[in-house]
Amino acid sequence: MTHQKFLTPFSLLPGRREARLQCLFLAALISLTLSVPLAQAQSNAEAQEQFATVESLIAGGARGLALLSIETKQNSDTPIESWMRWERLRIRLYRDRADWSAISQRSQQLPPNAPVKFRQWLLTEAAQAELNARRGGAARKHLRYLIWRTRADQKQMAYWRRLIIRSYLMDNRIDDARMALLRYKSDYRATSDVWQILYARVMMRAKEYQRAFRLLGEIQTLDARLLRLHAALNSGIYKPEIVMARAQRLAGRSRLEPVQRRRIWLLAAQ
């Protein structure tokens, strides 16, 4: 039985030259194989350095410069993982300067290969931005897409539905808010503090002040206590001087944010 010799491009060359070229070929192949992960590691290191530089700019208060830097580094050719990291930094900067329209507009510029979880995060940011801008209808557009066109766990879905209720309140659509509230209560058997505060807000807008006052009785957060004082004042449960005294006590708390202190003094001035 005869065996056929397998021919390579080098087999047609004289013996020593063939062996030398085979060695060179194998060396080149090994070098190419090793260079790919090495180049990738170098690229990752450069990206990490760029992120660290921009985060340092943000920490140092140079937010405008940080945003300009993001603009130059985040483009259609950027790998999706890096693109998403840049986008989170961008949204953080827009949020810090209360640029709600910019956040909402970014939700329309997602790459087609963005993961579902990231898409949900950015659309949620857009909905919250629209609520901060007091544009309830625009917020509901984002939220309805999230609720009806994407899948999420129960906790996330409940959060989106609470934002829907807030959007109705913002647009003074009290009947819609109450209906959404009842459906939410039926679906989730809600009892949490967050739920009670939202429920009380709807009752306040419906001018059911005594009911709102009762709902907030056991909750000790600043938001709940302020809302309860509003309910007590509007229902006549507390006299104005009592509301003022309690508001002043709340204002004496340490570590209050400026917006919280402003809300307390607005209440005390009523």
Disulfide bonds with the S-S distance in Angstrom:
none
